[in-house]
Amino acid sequence: MRKVRLGDLANVDISGIDKKTKDGEQAVRLCNFTDVYYNWAITKNMYDGLMQASASESDIETFSLRKGQVAITKDSETREDIGVATYIADDFEDVVLGYHCALIAPKNDIPEDERIYGKYLNALLHTKYAQKYFSNNATGSGQRYTLSKEAVEDMPVYLPSYKEQVRIGDYLSDIDKKIEINNLINAELETMAKQIYDYWFVQFDFPNEDGKPYKSSGGNMVWNETLKKEIPEGWITKQLQDLIVCEANSTIPGSHLRDLDYCPIDEIPIRSMSFAGGKNWQEANSSLQLYDKCDILIGAMRVYFHRCCIASKPGVTRTTTLVLKPRIIKHLSFIYQLCNEERTFLYATKVSTGTQQPYVTWDALSSLDVPYPADEDIISSYCEYTKESINAVLKNVIEINELQSLRDYLIPLLMNGQVTIKD
């Protein structure tokens, strides 16, 4: 392998484009710190989820995302979060890289045998070697650490032949494409389950005895004084505590957690049906509790109220997470959607306490009143209708976790030549 300075292989630019929309600037989508941090690659499928902002013409020219580039996180509160990379997998017309990030564009005006392949560079920047380099070369202390343009450019890069770079980069990229496909399938399944729930239990257009939508077909609605709204005739109100049990299986750090994933509160997905993976059990520290497969996890601190998921396998989390179980297990999909409703997050905000870091207790949240069908067969029908979707999501998430583990295992072996890819 050749040892080459990264700045001789690629152009490095530090973005200063913030999240604001300013008069006189062009509307853009912003690929920000979290987009870079949490994704192996940025693809067109992610476009609608990117933040809307604005940028000047010069910034758009410099920081527009183009296929083959690599973006990295440039500064953060911890050294470990600096230099995290993502590959730009598609060309974008109006997506730019946001601040706290750097854009690395491989040079195409040099001989091919002297170039670096973008997919290979992305994989290289995911190695412990790169992470250690960025950590050691970050400046700052206490509040924030940052990488300078010069530090990124001066990184020593070890290059195999361009042909070998393509083999390695494409192979790892294929793994990520399968992960993306699973994520897209899950997103569709989750959207369908959510739409049906909203249709039946929020808009009250569940199938009546003739199979027609209840409210739209003239079903009788009556005023409910507790909820301050009309609900279907015969329906009642229940509180969350009538439907859900909050677990408190506390534990201590140690090797007994070896086979469990550690899920800190900020790793709970945002309104995603399922969670699998997480950090190594060795990172688990004080104030821990266990959760089981199919438990519902909700962030108990106000900044994390919008994080809610179903656990796809057993694990350990902090006590700042509410671990919930349906009282009727077969009603899991209904209870999950109930917990994931906007009104639940709004109520959690209303009853939260504390000044610097407001949080909600289960005692407070559990008193939320919700409409409940007089005939539980409606709930059973919904759960039966969505059961296969939930099972598919759980299966896909576990496969995603396995693929990510395989990719992470192969990266160092491919980079140092212990494993090769045949044509």
Order of alpha helices (4+ residues) and beta strands (2+ residues): beta-alpha-beta-beta-alpha-beta-beta-alpha-beta-beta-beta-beta-beta-alpha-alpha-beta-alpha-beta-alpha-beta-beta-beta-alpha-beta-beta-beta-beta-beta-beta-beta-beta-beta-alpha-alpha-alpha-beta-alpha
